[in-house]
């Protein structure tokens, strides 16, 4: 039985709580949050975030479910080395720095931190590396969706006059078909994904102006084809309240000149619930690996898949 | 630069030779075969199989490409511990014994043997373990094909009156659809795959008798729906001379009660060329890991994907 702490109590933290409660090999020590006045529908104890440092000796592994990448970097590097940690840090561009900082802290304290655990980064990263590793002559494309992008939905909500909004990332089938045929080299961001927005505007808001703000928003929407639907807030909640996501990693190439395609595809009714499941299973592995003497910081690529199982149990899959 | 030996010179050994010649980080020490009078179209030196023992000190890793599982077990366990080895041992039922024997030999000699490297066993095994590891509540199905099964083609060729034959394993779309929806629990072998045979019969052979022999052959054909086409030998060579294969690992299940499907799919124009590519990349990793002090016997599940890369190069995929 592993004693798990959950740090942060947003969508991911709540999904981790449900996953840990359903796991036969886990017991929740507590939820640690900076927000005050929270309560758990399952009666899990909730502590102030910094209390985790005093409780470190009772915790086998902590799942870091902090909302912003900045919060995660700051808290993760301060906690690493004191407690084993897992997180789903997802800022691809800052991954290398983060791993190096976590490695230093975790190694110094003789603990293990698994970083970037989830599906992207995570399972998708693992498959990108595996596919290119075994099929060096080729191209890899990642397609996301159809699914809700929290970051893009947030960006819409910050626009003046917007009451609430949801953004779906939708991969374009023509691009998937080209990539499958090995002809996807020249595909642009615009070619690969469509951004579909459902927006509930405030009463009296200027819809033309909202639309203009969306279409011209740099990085988020400007480089893409964008579809905008204005809906009332009840419709938004009723029809777009879930958090489905998914996507595929597609590699097309040649082995000794002979064509090969390799594809990993996920379809998830709930992004946070699936991510939490992955995080919790790697949390159990993290605690076991550290008991065996493994320390430092590792990504999913550095952890053998057999570490998800005890003893030689993974042999049954071979 | 790694010095590679190739043991066995059938389809897989020949494909490994081509893959090694195309690899910038490999040099072929030689091909080792029990058959006499062989020559390589690329001028690679060919030695008697047992000469590998005398040349062990010049070899960083040996790829064992022996045709039969019995040959592989006998030779593999005698060579393990003297040279690092990789193989694509594929008798699922005997994998556990094989791993344990190889582990004992390899560990005693301070060498590393990677076993069951290819796509099934191999990449498919890795995905079966990963998918179940992160999504414990669900069912996994493996579908093979459309592709040529060497074993089933050989079984056809052994029938009295058969001159030559090719057998395609074809997954049934209805079964894939059911499995995708999480309803595949009760699928039988017959529901999942169709066996399509192209047979060139000897002159004057009794076709009815051949057909009867195929349909009633235990294990190979009896448990399946079988389609039989008699063709002349020229048609067989012209239209069925390739060795395409592929398949998919499909897991359908629930994370916190929310639906998830995970799928890995391969489509390969040439089974031996793709398998050889996988084997050669894991051969390079095997040699590097042993230099770092890793010894024993491991499956693909025990080797982190980052081992396919040097230093922190795998971080770019995260």
Interface residues (C-beta under 8 A of the other chain):
Chain A: X15 X18 X19 X22 X92 X95 X96 X99 X116 X121 X123 X125 X126 X127 X128 X129 X130 X132 X133 X134 X135 X136 X255 X256 X257 X258 X259 X260 X261 X262 X263 X264 X265 X266 X267 X268 X269 X270 X273 X274 X276 X277 X278 X281 X282 X299 X300 X301 X302 X303 X304 X305 X306 X308 X309 X312 X314 X315 X317 X318
Chain B: X15 X18 X19 X22 X92 X95 X96 X99 X116 X121 X123 X125 X126 X127 X128 X129 X130 X132 X133 X134 X135 X136 X255 X256 X257 X258 X259 X260 X261 X262 X263 X264 X265 X266 X267 X268 X269 X270 X273 X274 X276 X277 X278 X281 X282 X299 X300 X301 X302 X303 X304 X305 X306 X308 X309 X312 X314 X315 X317 X318
